[in-house]
Amino acid sequence: MIFGLFRKKKQNQPIVDRQYASLTSAARDPFFYIDLGVPDTVMGRFEMLSIAMILFFRRTAKSGVSGQELAQEIVDAFFQDIDHSIRELGIGDQGVPKRMKKLAGMFYGRLESYAAALDAGDREALSLALARNIRPEAADTPSMDGLAAWMIRAEELLAEVTEDEIARGAALLPPPGK
């Protein structure tokens, strides 16, 4: 009976699954890759999914305890998904923790830099941070102004999402380019 206290609660699982699927679907929108300059690569997809998670995480930071708990479960699902993807790419069991640590560091670094620009309402700083992270190797980095504008608009629209929608896993990111 006492061991039940240490088991992860599964009552939120359908909500977590629904919200995570919505966020991953939004991050996979071809518009990001075709029109906004995000490379359609493993790392490009990591970047877009990180952006979706960051936007959702920032919205739920303003929620009550249940919204924040849900956000943590969704971020946990994100990292479980990354772990699974790394293994599917053929990385051995010994290399996975090192890669996970690196990717977690990248995610939280992006959270800080994007949050600073979003909090300041600084589209140019956000665009530069996106370019630095999404195309670090490119000498002539394409402008990330369109992606920065979408992120600002997405954050504004997420602010209008009700607590009930958060609790049901029904928060949606706006489609890009519309």
Secondary structure, DSSP 8 states (H G I E B T S, - for coil): -GGGGGS---TTHHHHHHHHHHHHHHHT-HHHHHTS---SSHHHHHHHHHHHHHHHHHHHTTS-HHHHHHHHHHHHHHHHHHHHHHHHTT--TTTHHHHHHHHHHHHHHHHHHHHHHHHHT-HHHHHHHHHHHHSTT-SS----HHHHHHHHHHHHHHHTS-HHHHHHT------TT-
